């Protein structure tokens, strides 16, 4: 029997994990994943329910911006759209930094999918955007998301106490950062 870590590595090798540009024809898939995710650690601005009209609006916005001031990709596993990952460049004096965001449908967690998707999107972002760092802001109690960032070379940079108010409760937020200079090592 393989150790747990090796088993996961072998499972990822068997899956075909790729990122693809969003297209108008993806609106039904985007709506389905928007309705099929655990919202415990997501922003409240994500519509609930996530309609096809919501998907159309978001797709129109990101397709116009993709490659210019952000990288927005569908996560595709074995030909099926199962999540989304993006690196969104900031503006003004923060323009050399970008925020990373992602989510994956329930049932596919802990298989290395998001770790691989984040690896791929960071490589794309550093190659295509005029940025020197990527910031990840994560609920402190979202250990899975924190591990995804750590496995991709993000460093814990700080903790903002009581920074998030979700479902009537305050949560701490961790700040992670990945420098472009560190990604080439």
Helices and strands as residue ranges (DSSP letters): H 4-14, E 17-21, G 24-26, H 27-35, H 52-65, E 70-77, E 80-89, G 92-94, E 97-104, H 113-128, E 133-139, H 143-151, E 155-166, E 169-179, H 180-183
